[in-house]
Amino acid sequence: MILSIESSCDDSSIAITRISDSKLLFHKKISQEIDHSKYGGVVPELAARLHAIALPNILEECKEYFKDLKAVAVTNEPGLSVTLVEGVCMAKALSISLDIPLLPINHLKGHIYSLFIDNPETTFPMLVLLVSGGHTQLLHVEDYDNIEVLATTLDDSFGESFDKVAKMLGFGYPGGPVVEQSALKGDERKFDFTVPLLRTPKLAFSYSGLKNQVRLAIQDAPKSKDDICASFQFIATKHLTHKLKKVLQNRSFENFAIVGGASANKYLRGEIDKLCKIYNMSLHVADMQFCSDNAAMIGRCAIEAYKLKRFASLNDININPRTSF
C-alpha cells in the first residue's frame, strides 16, 4: 500500500491506496474553510498551523496500515510553500521511521489522476481542462510523463474569478458554490458581458477583464445579484468553450476530461458535455468528492509513480510552489 499526504493549500488529507488494484482503502480530509472564511480567503500561515494539528490526527487513524506500506507519497508542488512544508516534513518522518521510500507528487498531475481513483486502468491519451482556484490549463495528456500544456491563464483562474466575484457581491469565502447557486435564479442574458480574448487567435485564458465588468455591473445594479452571477457564469464558461473549439477545429480527441476544484460546477459540466457531443468525444469527470484537493488523487497518481520507480531521497525532495508541469 501507499500512504499519500496532501497539504498544498487549506485541505489536510491522507489516503491509503492499494498498489495491486489502485483500491482506495482509507481517505480522510479536514477542510479549513470555516477558519479562513472570516478573512475572505486562505491565510497561508494560518493554514500551515492548522495542517500541523490536523495531519497528525488523521495519521493516528492510519496506524493499522503501517505494516503494509511500501512507500509514502506527498504533494511537493505546486502550492503554498508554508503548507507544502507540513506535508513534506511528515512524509520524510514516515520514510525514516518506517524505512520506506518517498514519492514526490505534482498536485496538478494528481488532479488528472482523480479520474481513476479506485480504477487500475487509465484512459490516455486525452484532452484535459484543469480548472481550479489557482489554475486554468488545457492539457494534452499522453501518459504520466508526457503532458503538453496547450493553453493557460494570463491572469486569474476560472475558480479564482468565481471567488472574487463572490467577494465583490458580499457572499464570503469560498464563493464558487454560492455564485453557482445564485446563478440558478438569475437571467444569464441580463448583463451583456463580453467574452475575454474573443477577437484574438491567441490560445490562452483571461478573467481579469470579465471580473472588472462584473465590478461595474455591481456598482450600477447592486440588487441584481442573481442576474449578475448568471451572466458572469455564462460568459466565464463561454470563454472556455470558445478557446476549446479553436483547438478542436484542428485536432481530434476521443477522450476529454474536466478536473480540478471548479470542475464540480454543474453548469460548466453541462456546457462541456454539449461540446463533447458535437465533437464525438467521451467526457470524463471525477466523482464530486474528489474534485477539490484530496489525498486520494495523490495516492492514485502515486501508484503510477511507484511503478515507474520515481522515488526521491530525503535531500532531493524539493518544494516548488509555482511549478506547473
Secondary structure as the mmCIF struct_conf table of DSSP 4:
data_model
#
loop_
_struct_conf.conf_type_id
_struct_conf.id
_struct_conf.beg_label_comp_id
_struct_conf.beg_label_asym_id
_struct_conf.beg_label_seq_id
_struct_conf.end_label_comp_id
_struct_conf.end_label_asym_id
_struct_conf.end_label_seq_id
STRN STRN1 ILE A 2 GLU A 6
BEND BEND1 SER A 8 ASP A 10
STRN STRN2 ASP A 11 THR A 17
TURN_TY1_P TURN_TY1_P1 ILE A 19 ASP A 21
STRN STRN3 LEU A 24 SER A 31
HELX_RH_AL_P HELX_RH_AL_P1 GLU A 33 SER A 37
TURN_TY1_P TURN_TY1_P2 LYS A 38 GLY A 40
BEND BEND2 GLY A 41 GLY A 41
HELX_RH_AL_P HELX_RH_AL_P2 PRO A 44 GLU A 60
TURN_TY1_P TURN_TY1_P3 GLU A 61 CYS A 62
HELX_RH_3T_P HELX_RH_3T_P1 LYS A 63 ASP A 68
STRN STRN4 ALA A 71 GLU A 77
BEND BEND3 PRO A 78 GLY A 79
HELX_RH_AL_P HELX_RH_AL_P3 SER A 81 LEU A 98
TURN_TY1_P TURN_TY1_P4 ASP A 99 ASP A 99
STRN STRN5 LEU A 102 ASN A 106
HELX_RH_AL_P HELX_RH_AL_P4 HIS A 107 TYR A 113
HELX_RH_3T_P HELX_RH_3T_P2 SER A 114 PHE A 116
TURN_TY1_P TURN_TY1_P5 ILE A 117 ASP A 118
BEND BEND4 PRO A 120 PRO A 120
BEND BEND5 PRO A 125 PRO A 125
STRN STRN6 MET A 126 VAL A 131
BEND BEND6 GLY A 133 GLY A 134
STRN STRN7 THR A 136 VAL A 141
BEND BEND7 ASP A 143 ASP A 145
STRN STRN8 ILE A 147 THR A 152
STRN STRN9 THR A 153 THR A 153
BEND BEND8 LEU A 154 ASP A 156
HELX_RH_AL_P HELX_RH_AL_P5 PHE A 158 MET A 168
TURN_TY1_P TURN_TY1_P6 LEU A 169 GLY A 170
BEND BEND9 TYR A 173 PRO A 174
HELX_RH_AL_P HELX_RH_AL_P6 GLY A 176 ALA A 183
TURN_TY1_P TURN_TY1_P7 LEU A 184 LYS A 185
BEND BEND10 GLY A 186 GLY A 186
TURN_TY1_P TURN_TY1_P8 GLU A 188 ARG A 189
BEND BEND11 LYS A 190 PHE A 191
HELX_LH_PP_P HELX_LH_PP_P1 PHE A 193 VAL A 195
TURN_TY1_P TURN_TY1_P9 PRO A 196 ARG A 199
STRN STRN10 PHE A 205 PHE A 205
HELX_RH_AL_P HELX_RH_AL_P7 SER A 208 ASP A 220
TURN_TY1_P TURN_TY1_P10 PRO A 222 LYS A 223
HELX_RH_AL_P HELX_RH_AL_P8 LYS A 225 LEU A 248
TURN_TY1_P TURN_TY1_P11 GLN A 249 ASN A 250
BEND BEND12 GLU A 254 GLU A 254
STRN STRN11 ASN A 255 VAL A 259
BEND BEND13 GLY A 260 GLY A 260
HELX_RH_3T_P HELX_RH_3T_P3 GLY A 261 ALA A 264
HELX_RH_AL_P HELX_RH_AL_P9 LYS A 266 ILE A 278
TURN_TY1_P TURN_TY1_P12 TYR A 279 ASN A 280
STRN STRN12 SER A 282 VAL A 285
HELX_RH_3T_P HELX_RH_3T_P4 MET A 288 PHE A 290
TURN_TY1_P TURN_TY1_P13 CYS A 291 CYS A 291
BEND BEND14 SER A 292 ASP A 293
HELX_RH_AL_P HELX_RH_AL_P10 ALA A 295 LYS A 307
TURN_TY1_P TURN_TY1_P14 LEU A 308 LYS A 309
STRN STRN13 ALA A 312 ALA A 312
TURN_TY1_P TURN_TY1_P15 LEU A 314 ASP A 316
TURN_TY1_P TURN_TY1_P16 PRO A 321 ARG A 322
#
